[in-house]
Amino acid sequence: MRLLKRRRRQREPGELDITAFMNLMVVLVPFLLITAVFSRIAVHELTLPGPSAATSEADEARLNLEVVVREQALEVGDRRSGPLRRFEAGADGSFDYEALSGFLAEVKLRHPEVREAMILLEPEIHYQRLVDVMDTLRVARVEQGHAELFPDISIGDAPVRAGGRP
């Protein structure tokens, strides 16, 4: 009996070896900090339409650019004056974003003070098409580099066409 008591007393609690855990933290913390910065760069800032307010005469004359993204066409227009131009999809369903960018650059030259644009989408539009239209609305690719077009973008639902189809 005495031997058992002595053995129990002689055992000391073991030390915790946290070297492997500390090595993991030394590598993981800087990695997470670095990737957090890069993920912030890829985020698109969007503005949501605010509550409707009284409009002045200057607001009435100002361009309210909207791009309606449909399955077979992109319709560029002014909310007040109506459609400006329509871009039909090609046989493979893709759009000519260079032609859209050129047209938007012309619109920007006529209305340099306007920074806002609205993208209106049909329900079944693919996300990549939305991103392509957003990129085209934000920046024009010109010979000298890039020019800012309409960086403040809002997103909404496309109006329903006559005949009940969106």
N, C-alpha and C positions, 0 to 999 in steps of 0.2 A: 504494500500500500504506500509505503514511504517513497518508493521509487516512482510511482505514478505522480505523486504530488510534486516531487522534485522536477520531473520532466516538464510538467505543466508550467512550473515557475520559470524554468530556464528558457522556454520559448519566448522570444520577443516578437512583437508584431512586425511583419514584413514591411519594407519600404515600398512606396509606390514609384514605379518607374514611368515617368511622364515624358521622357525624352522623345519618344516617337510622336506623341501628341503635340509637343512643342514644335517639332520639325514640321508637322502638318500645318500648324497655325502660321508659322513663318512663311510658308509658301502660299497658303490659301488666302490670307488677308490681303497681301498686295495684288494677287490675281483678281480678287473680287473688286477691289477698288479700281483697278485699271479697266476692267470690263464694264463697270457701271458708267464710266465716263463715255466709252464708245457707244453704249446702247442709247445714251441720251442724244447723240448726234443723229441717229436714225429716226427720231420721232418727228412727225409732222404736226405743227401747231395748227389747229383749226379754230375758227371762231363760230360761235353759234348765233343765229339771228336773235336780236334783242326784241324786246316788246315794241310794238308799233307805236310811233310817236307822231306828233304833228310835223308835217314837212313844209319847208319853206320853198320859195320859188327857185332858189339856187339848187335845192335838192331835187326839184322836179326836172330841171334841165340836165342834171348830172346823169351820167351813164350808170345803169344798174345791170352789169354784165352777168349773164347766166349761160351756162353750158348744160344742155339737156343731153344726157348720155342714154341713148336707146340701143337696142340690140343691133340694128342695121344702120344707124346714123348718129352723128353728133350735130346737135343744133345749137348754134351760137346766136344769142339774141340779147336784146335789151328788154328788161321787164316791162317798161312803159311803152316803148315804140314798136316792139315785136321782133320777129326774127331778122337776123342780119345775114347769116349764111348757114348752109347745111353741108355737112361732109358725109358722104355715103361710105359705107364699108365696102372693102374690096371683095372679090369673089371668095377669098379665104376667110372673110370675116374681120380682117384687120383694118385699121384706120391709118391714114396718112397724117401722122403727127407733125411732120415737117410743114405741110401745107397749113395745118391748124396753127402752128407756132408762127408762121409768117403772117397769117391773117390777124392773129392776136397782137402781133407787133404793130401792124397797121392801126388797129383799134387803139393801142396804147399811145401811138403818135398823135392821134386825134384827141385823146383824153388822157394827158399825162398825169393829172392829179388823182385819177382813180387808182386805188390799190385793192379794192374789194372785188371778189367774183363769187358766184354761187354755182355749185355743181348739183344738178338735179338728176337722180338716178332712177331707172326702172328697177323693179324688184329683183330681177334675175341677172343683174350685171355682175360679172366677175370682179373680184377685188383688184386684180392686176390691171384691169382696164381703168378702174378708178385712180390707181396710183399713176398710171401713164398720163391720164388727163390732168391730174393735179400737177405733175412735173412739168407738163407743157404749159399750164396756166401760170406757174410760178416764174419760169425762166425761159427766155428765148435764146436759142443758140444762133449767134450771128458770127460773121467772119472774124471779128475782133475778139471773140470770146463769148461771154454770157451777158445778157441784159435782163434786168428785173422787169417782170410784167405785172402780174396781179398776185402778190404774195398772201393777202388776207383772204382765205378761202372758207366758205361755208358749204355745208352739205345738206341736201334735202331730198324729198321724193319728187320724181318727175310728174308733171301734170298728166292727167289721163287724156289720150287722144280722142277725137270725135269717133264715135262708133263703139265706145266702151273699152277699147284696148288701151293699156298704158303706153 
